[in-house]
Amino acid sequence: MNKKSIEIINVVSLRGPNIWTYRPVLEAWVDIGELEASPSNTIPGFYERLTAWLPSLVEHRCGVGERGGFLQRLREGTWPAHIMEHLMIELQNLAGVQTGFGKARETSTPGVYKVAVRARYEEVSRAALVMARDMVMAGIEDRPFDVDAAVSRLRDIAESVSLGPSTACIVDAAADRGIPALRLNSGNLVQLGYGARQHRIWTAETDQTSAIAESISSDKDLTKSLLRSCGVPVPEGRIVSDIDDAWEATQDIGVPVVVKPSDGNHGRGVSTNLTTREEIEAAYRLAEEEGSEVIVERFIPGDEHRLLVVGGKMVAAARGEIATVTGDGVSTILQLIDTQINTDPRRGTTEEFPLNLVLIDEDPAVLLELTRQGLTPDTVLEAGKQILVQRNGNVAFDVTPLVHPSVAAAAALAARIVGLDIAGVDLVAEDISRPLDEQGGAIVEVNAGPGLLMHLKPADGEPRPVGEAIVNHLFPGEDNGRIPVVGITGSRGKTMVAHLVARLLHLHGAHVGLACSDGFFLRGRQVERSDGANWQTARRIMMNRAINAAVVETGFRAILAEGLGYDRCQVGVVTNIDPKASLPDWHIDDADQMAGKVVRTQVDVVLPEGVAVLNAADARVAALASLCDGGVIFFSLSSEIPVVAAHRAEGGRAVFVRHGGIVLAAGAAEVPLIDLAEIGAIAAAKPARRAHMTENMLAAVGAAWALGIAAELIRAGVKSVEFDGVTAEAVAAA
């Protein structure tokens, strides 16, 4: 480059655990060219421009470790790539996509840096990357930069791609429990857990939500009939065929009544406290527009309530509030709605607001309510006169602690009668702290897929941990939704080890998914012959409900280019690291960098209750033991290697060869497993490959031992092993 500019030369989306962190990140390679000689403290006015645009950068602690740390670095002098990292983070934070992690590192190519930032949503992070570059250049060149426009654009992108608040709270609660999550589409379909242990959610519906129950709940008349037959209090009413029938039903029931669609939701098309034929006619037309049929039912005096039932228990409750305005003798009702109701900061048009705006043009029920009172939107109210604007909606005032036990029990019974595992039970009562029968209260609807925002962000009262309740319902007790995952990497031998481990798991009774260089295997059957040692194939295994154990091979290049295809593993195997290992096209220049930046990823993701299986004879691999959150099993061709002896002295486990046989050792205790001569595949191997094949066998035995497979079964498995499922190239590579 021959001018001061920043070029983004490559962008890599790391969708799984990677060399930077456990979470997905966006990695950008940026060439700052001649700016390498121009740190921030050498550019007049740069600090002032940047902090004026983004004063919230003061919260960034950076490597200094305290508030204002990044600004200190900016004053003292830092480089554009590092600055871009922090701008990417802050722009996303301002757009509502909370981002905390970021790194910027030099490569061996002068002027070229790798910038990595946590990417909750890739599309948002990619846009933020370009904006960060443009902002840095604007600051350097003393040009204006429209921060508000940039943040607004990011917010729009985030709204189009992010999970909804109900789904997000469930996913966050799962993360707190250590339960992995996979997003299955661009919407709110999410898998929690792996393989056969998974559950799926779609907003507040789960794979345990019955389709029959959902259909019942959408038919309000059928729902009431079922509830009534089981003794649950419901208002008298019926489906009507036309306006005349609606008036006839009203006369039979007695005024006041409610008119609503039989299959509507979110309170749309519902009119309450109706007493005249004119009101019935208008309400009928409104309900007819929102649903396929119309119901007329007895009006229950009191406040609207929504009780959330999860797994047969009430976990949250919210109360509605009517909307009113008070005249000032000057303003029209429309103006009063805008100034007295819609100015409430809790109201808005998006899901982040607990209360909706009152918009007459978009809510015919508001206009109907005014008409009933002989008013229009343009009526000027006399000073001090209060009128009702909206009866329904805004059920967002938390009353969970006030709910009477019998009311909670009635709501739970209603959900159970309909058959819903998660239900929003709507009831009307004057006092939620008293039994329904004492006050003539009743349950009016049971809804599938209820919104959770009213409980997560109530307009008043305490937020309720409803996401946690749903996760605990799907994964009771200590269930974390995980299947045994064995991750394998190394310079060579990893494909052979993957096949061996998959075979031993199969003999153990598991339905195994195997992703390796030979292809994609499900339960011993080869599904695809193309290279399956990648993120995509691993993800396919994790999605498969028939699989209760997974074996995944991942090469060094795949770790750098994609990240791992799972978040954590029970067993992580590292076969070896070639002393000449390097990937210069990825700025990994030698074996030490390969070990310390790339291979360590496989060890970093081992669960605390898991095990790393490491080659003790390879010093770089053995050194990774200190990075493991779980236990360690060393394997080697000799028991005399110092690292093995030291590990055993501390009670650690090892697999090695002594006197021509494989030995399992735990501390001082030893269990002879099998003589190598009894393993036909090794005995028949050419001498030049025999040592490597034996080493791979030891790695597989160590992984099987770490998985809790009995020594007798391991012995039988390795004794009868045949490499008919392994390509000649894989065996030769061993």
N, C-alpha and C positions, 0 to 999 in steps of 0.2 A: 504494500500500500504506500502511496506517496502523498497522503494528506491525513489530517487529523479527523478520523471518523471511526465508527464502530460497525463492524460487519458481523452479522449472525451467520456463521458458516455451517452450522448443523444443529438440529433440535432432535433430541431423543426422548421419547416418552417411556419412562421406566414404570411399568404398571404394577410391579410387585416389589418385594424387598430387594435392595440393590446395594451398591457400594457406598451409598450415602446414608440410607436410613431404612427402617422397616416399611415405611409408607411409600406410596407412589410419588414420584417426583418428575418434574420436567427438567431435563438437563440440556443446557444450551452451550454450544461452543462459540465463543465470541473472540474475534480478532480486533484488538484495540489499536493495532498499528503504531503510528507515531505517538499516540497518547500514552504509551508505555513510559515515555519520558516526561509526561505531564500529569503528575498526581494532583489531587484536588486542591491542595494548598498552594499550588502555583498558578491557579486560574483565577484572576481577579473577579470578585463578586459571585463566584460559583456557590460558595457556602450560603450566602445570603439568599440567592435566588431559590436554591433547593429547599431551604428551611421555610421560606415564605410560601412556596407551593405546598409543601407537606410538613406543617409544624408538628404533626403527630409522630414524625421520625424520632422525636425526643424519647419516645418509649422504647426504642430499640436498644437493647443492652450490648449487642455485638460481643466481640471477644473480651471487652473490658469487664463485662459482668455486672454492670450497674446501669440504671436509667441514664440515658444520655450518652451511653458508651459509643454508639455509632457516630453521633455528632462529634464526639471527641476525635474519633478516627478521621472524620471528614475534615476537621480543622487542621489536624496534624499532617494529613496527606494520605490518601488512599486512591486506588485505581478504579477506572470506570466499571470493570466487571464486578467488583465488590459493591460498588454503588448501585449497579443494576439489580443485584440480588436483593438489596434492601428496598429498593423502589418497587420491585415485583411483589414483595411481601406486603408492603403498605398499601399499594393500590388494590390488591385483592382484599385486604382487611377492610378498607373503606367501602368496598363494594359488597361487604357482608359475607365474604368467603374467608373465614378465619384461617390464617396461614402463619405459622410460627417458624418453621424450619427453612433454613437457607444456607448454602455454602458457596464460596467462590474460590477456586484453586488454580494456580498456574500449571501449565503443562510444560513439557520439555521444549516446545516450540515457542520461541520468543514472541511475546505479545498475544499469545493465544491462551485463553482461560476457559475453564469449565465452570459454568454457573448452574447450580442445582437448587430448585425451590420446590417445596411440598406442593403437589398438584391434586387438590381435592377434585377439581373438574378440569380436565386437560384443556378444553376450549378456553376457559377463563385464563388459565396460566399462560397459554400461547399468546393470547391478546395482551396480557400484562407484560410479557417479555418484550414485545415490540414497543409498547408504550414506555416501558422503563428505558429502553435504548433511546427512544426519541426525546424523552425528558432529559436524560443526561446530555445529549447533544444540544438541546435547546439551552440548557444551563451553561454549557461550555461556550456556545456561540452568542449568548445573551439575546435569545429569541423568546417570545412569549410561548407559554404552554398552558392549554386549557385543562386544568386538573378536573374540574367539575364534569366536563364533557367526557373525559377519559373514564372517570369513575362511573358515570351514568351508563356508558357503553358496556363496561364490565358488569354492572349490575343487571343490565338487560340480558347479557349472555348468561349470567349465572341463573337468572330466573327461568331461562329457557332450558337449561340442562341440569339443574340441581334437583335433588330429591325434595319432595314436599315435606313440610314440617312434621306431619304425622309419621311418615316413613322414616325420616331422618332421626326422630327421637327414639324409634325402636332400634335402628341401626347403631346409634350411639350407646344405647343401653346394652346392646349385644357386645359392643367393643369393650365396655367396662367389665363385662363378664369374661372376656377373652374368647368370645365366640366369633369366628371369622364371618365375613359378609361378602357376597358377590352380587353386583348389580347385573341383572339379566336382560334388561332392555333400557331404552332411553328414558323410560318413565319410572314408575315406582314399584316395579317387580324386583324383589331382592331375595336372594337365597342366604339364609343364615345357617352356618355349619357346612360340613363337607359330606359328599357321598351319601351313604345310607343314613347318616345321622342328621341330615339337613332338614330344615323346614323353610317354607317359602312364605313371604308376606307380600301383600299388595295393598299399600296404605295400611288400614287397620283390619284387613281381611287376611286370613292365614290359610295354609293348606289343610287346616282342620275345620275351616268354615264350610259347612254343608251347602251345596248348591240348592238342595231342597229347602233348607232353612232360609237361605237368602231369597228364594222365590216366595216363600210364605211371608217373609217380612215386608216384601214389596207390595203384597196384597193386603191392604189395611183392614178390609172387611173380614178376610179369612183369619188374619191375626187376632182381631177382636173376638171372633167366634171361638177360636181355640183357647184364648185366655179366659173368656167367660166360662167355658165348659170346665175349666180347672179352678174356678173360684177366684180368679184375679179380677179386681174391680176395673171395669171399662165402661165408657159412656154408652148409653143406648143410642142406636142409630142404624142406618142401612144405606146401601147403594141406591141411587135414584136414577131414573132414565131420562128425565127432562125437567124443565123448570116447573111445570105443573106438578110432577111427581115430587119434586123437591119441596114445594109448598105444602103438598099433602103430608109428606113425612114430617115437616115442621109442625104441622097442626097435631099430628099423632104424638110426637115427642113432647111438644110444648116449648114455647120460647123461653129463654133465648137458645139459639142453636149455633153450631159450627158447620160450615160448608168447606170441604177440602177435596183435593184429588185423591183417588184411591191408591195411586202409586207415585205420588210426588215425593219430594225430599227437600230438606233444608228449609222447611216452612213455606216454600213457594206455593202460591195459590190457596193459602189457608185464610179464611175469614172467620172471625169469632164474634160472639155476643150479638147475633143477628136477631131481629125481632119482627121486621116487616117484610111483606112480599117483595117490595122494591129492593130491599137489601139482599134478599134471597136470590132474586133474579141476577143482580149484579155479581154476587159472590159465585153463583153457579157458572156464569160465563168465564169468570176468572179461573175457577178450578178446572173447568173443561179444557182451557188452553194449556194447563200444566200436566194433565194426566189423561188416562184413557177412560176412566169412569169417575163419577162424583159421589161423595158420601155426605149425608146430612146426619149429624149426631148431636146429642145433648151437650150444651155448653156447661163446662165445669168451671165454677168461679175459683180464682186463685192465680198463682204465678206459674209460668211454664218452667219446667225443670228437665234437665238431661242427666241421667245417671249412667255412668259407664260401667258395664259388667264385663269382667274378664275371667274366663275359666270358672264361672259359677259364683264369683264374688264381686260385689260392688267396690270399685277402687277409686272413683271420683264422682263428684256431683257438682252441677252448675245450675244457677238460677237465671231466668231471663228478666229483663227489665223493659217496661214500656217506655216509649219515647214521647216526650211532651215539649211544648214550647209555651212561653208566656209573652203575651202581647206588650208592646210599648206605645201603642197608639200611633205609630209612624210606619213601621215595617210590615211588609206582607208576610204571610205564613212562609212562603218560599224563602224570603230573606231571613226570617227567624230560624228556619231549619238550618240554613247555612251558618248563621252566626252563633246559635245556641247549641246546636247538636253537632254539626259536621266539623266544627273547629276543635272538637275534643281530640287530642293527639292519639288517643287509643283507637280512633276510627280511621279506616282507609279502605282501599279497593283490593289490596293484596292480602295474602294469607298471613303476613307478619302482624297484621292488626287484629286485635281480639274483637273489635266492634266494626260493623259495616257502616258505611256512609248511608244516610237516608236520601235516596235519589228518587224523586217523584216520577220522573220520566221512565225510570227502569223498574219501578215497583208499583204496579197498579193497585196493590192492596192499600198503599198510603193514600192514593187518590180516592179510593173507595171509602176509607175511613173519614176523610175530610167531607166527602159528599154526604155521608150519613149524618154529619153534624151541620149540614147546610152551608158548608164552606167551600172555597176554592183556593188554589195556591196563591191567588192574587188578593185574597181577602186581607184587609188590615185589621189586626186584632186590637181591641181597646186595651189600654194599659192595665196590667195586672191580671188579665184574663188568661187562664191556662187551658189549653186544649190537648187532646190526645192525637198524636200523629201516627204512631205505629204500635200495634199490640204484640206482634210476633217478632221473633228473631232476637239477636243479641243475648243469647243464652251463654253468658260468659262471666258470671259472678260466682266465684267458688263458694260452695256451701257444704263441702264434704264433711266437715266435723259435725254439722247440724243434723244430718240425716238420721231419722229414727231407725233403730234396728229392724223393725217390722217393715218399714218402707224399703230398706235395702234388700230385705229378704224377698219382698214382692217383686222387685226389679229383677233379682237373680232368678226367681221362679219364672218370670215372663220370658227371660232369655232362654232358659232351659226348655220351656214349653215350645217355643219357636224352633229351638235346636241350634242356636248360635253360640259359638265359643266366645265371641266378642260382640257385644251389642250396645247400642245407644238406646236406652229406654227413656222415652218421653212421658212425663206425667205432669198433671196439673194438681196443685195443692196450695192451700192458703198458708200452711205452715209445715215445712218439710220435717220439722222436728216432732210432729205428732203422727200417729197412725192414720192411714188414709180413711179408714171407715169412720173415724171420729169426726171427720170434716167433709165427707163426701168427695174426697179426692179420687182420681182414677188414672190408670195408665192409658195413654191415648195412642201410642205408637211404639213399635220395637224395630230398630233400624240396624241393618247390616253395614259393615264398613263405616262406622261412625268417625266423624272428624275428631281429632284429638287436641286441636289448637286451643279450644276453650279451656282445657284442663292444663295445657302447657304454659299458656300465656293468658291467664284470666284478666279481665278488666279490673277485677278487685279480688283480693284474697291470695292464698298461697298456691303456687304451681304444684301440680301433683305428678309423681313419677310414673305416669301411665305407660311409658315405653318400657320401663323396668318391669312393670306388672305383666305386660304382654310377653316379654322375653322369658320371665320366670314361668309363665304359663306354658310356653313352648318347650323350654328347657328346664325342667324342675330339678331341684337339688343341685348336685355338682356337675350335671350334664353340660358340657361345653360344645357339643355338636361336632366334635372332632373325630376323625378316623385316624389310624396310624398312618403317618406319612414318612417315607424314607427318601431323603434327598441325597443325591450322589453327584460329586464332581471330582475332577482330577485331570491330569494331563493324559493319562491312558488307563485302560482297564475298567473304566466306569460302566461301559455298556455290559460287559461280562458280569460285573458285580450286580448291576441292576437286574439282569436275567436270573442270577442265582438267588437274590433276595426275594424276587417275585415268586420263584419256584418254592422256596422254603415257606413263604407266607401261604401259598396255595395249599401245600401239604398240611399246614396248620389249620386249614379250613376257611381261610379268608377268600372273599371274592375280590381279586386284585386287579387294579388298573395299573398298567405299566407304560410309561412314556420314556423312550430311549432313542438312541440314534438309529436303531433297527426299525422303529416305527411305533405304532400305537396299538397296545394290546389290552383287551378286556377279558378278564377271567380265562386267560390262557389262549384266547383267540386273537390272531392278528387282524386288526381292523383296517390299518393303513400301513403301507410299506415305506412311506417317505419318512424323512428324519423327524422324529417326534420329541427330540430333546429340546423343547422350547416352551415358552410361556403359554401359548395357545393350547397345546396338547395337554399340558398339566392342568389347565383350567377346565378342559373338557372332562378330565377324570374327576376333578372335584365336584363337578355338576352332576355326575352320574349317580342316580339313586341306587343302582345295583351294586355299587362298589363300597366295600367296607375296609379297604386298605389300599394305599397308593405307593408306588415306587416311581420316582421321577429323577431322571438323569438331566443334568444341566451343565453345558460346557462353559468355559470361561467367557467366550464371546457372547453367548446368550445372556449371561449375567450382566455383562456390560451393556448389551443392546436392548434388553427387555426387562431384566430383573427376574426373580424367581416366580414361579406360577402358583405359589401358595404363601401364606403369611408366616407360618411357623411349621416346624416338623418335629416329629418325635425322635427321629434318628437322622443325623447328618453324617455322611461318609465322605472323607477326602482320601482318595487313593494315593495321590502323589503330585508333585509339582516338578516338571522338567526343569533342570538347572538353566536351560536356555529359553525357558518360556517367556514369551513377550507378545504383545499385540500393538506394535507401533502405530497402526492406523487408529487405535483407540487411546493412544498416549500412555500405554503401559509398556515400559521400555526394558524391564528385566524381571527375573524371577522373584526378586524381593518385592517389587511393586505388585506383581501378580499375587503373591501370598498376602501381603498386608492390605491391599485395596480390593482385590477381587475374590480370592478363594475364601477369605475370612467371612464373606457373606453367608456361605453355607453353614458355618459354625455359629455365626451370630443369631441365626433363626432357630436354633435348637431350643425347644421348650425347657423351662426349669426342671420339669420332671422327665425330660428326654436325655438322650445320650449322643455325644459326638464320637464317631469311630474313626480313629486317626492312625496314619502310618507312622509308627515310631522311628523307622529307619530313615525317614525324610525329615531333616531338621526343621525345614520351613513348615511342614505340615504339623509336626509335633509341637512346635511353638504356638500353634493356634489353640491348644488346649486351654490356655489361660483366658480365652475369650468366650468360652462356652458357659452358658447359664446353667446347664445341666451337668450330668456326669460325663466321664470320658472312658472309653475302652480303646487301648492301644493295640495295634496288631503289628507283628513283625515276624520275619523268618527265624529270628533268634531271640532267646530269652535273656541273653546277656547284654542287650543294649541298655546303657545306663538309664535312659529315660523310662524304660519299662521297669527296671529294678526300683527306681525311685518312686514310681507310681504305685507299684505293688507294696512298697514299704509303708505307704500311707493308706493301704487298704483298697487301692484301686484295682480295676479289672484289666486283663490283657489276654489276647489270643496270640499264640506263637507256636513255632515248631521246635520240638525237642526229640531227639533220637528217632527222626523220621515220622513223627506223629503230631497231630494238632492237639494242643493243650488249651483248656480254658482255666484261667487263673484269676482268683479273687483274693487279693492280699496274698497270704502265704498258702492258702488252699489251692490245690490243683485238681482238675478233672481231665484225664486223658479222653479225647473225643474219638479220634479215628486215626489209623495209620495212613499215610499218604499213598502207600501201595494199594490200599483198598479202594482208592478213588480212581476209577478207570480212566476218567478224562485226563487226569494229571499224569497217571502212569504211562498213558499212551502218547503224551505230548513230547515233542522234540526237546532235547536237553536245553536248547537255546531259549525256549519259551517256558520251560517248566517252572523256573523260579518266579516269573511274573504271574503265571497262572495260579501258583500256590499263594502268592501274595493276595491276589484277587479273591481266592477262596477264603483266605483268612478274614478279609474285609467283610465278605458276605456272612461268614460265620459270626463275626463280631456284631453285625447289624441284627442278625436273627436272635442272638443272645440278648441284645439290648431290647428287642421287642418282646422278650419273655417266652420265646419258643423253647420248649424243653430240649435238653441235650440229646435225648434219645431220638427225637424227631429230626433235629439238625443232623445227627449222624446218619440217619436213614436217607435224608435228603441229599447230602453231599456224596454219599456212597453211590447212589443210583443216578447221579446227575449225568445228563447227556446234553450236548450242545447243539441239538437239532434245531433249537429255536434261536440260535445265535449265528450271525453271518460268519463266513470264513474270515472276513476282514476284521471283525471284532475279536475273534479268537487270536488271530495273528497279531493284532494290536496289543494283546495281553502280554 
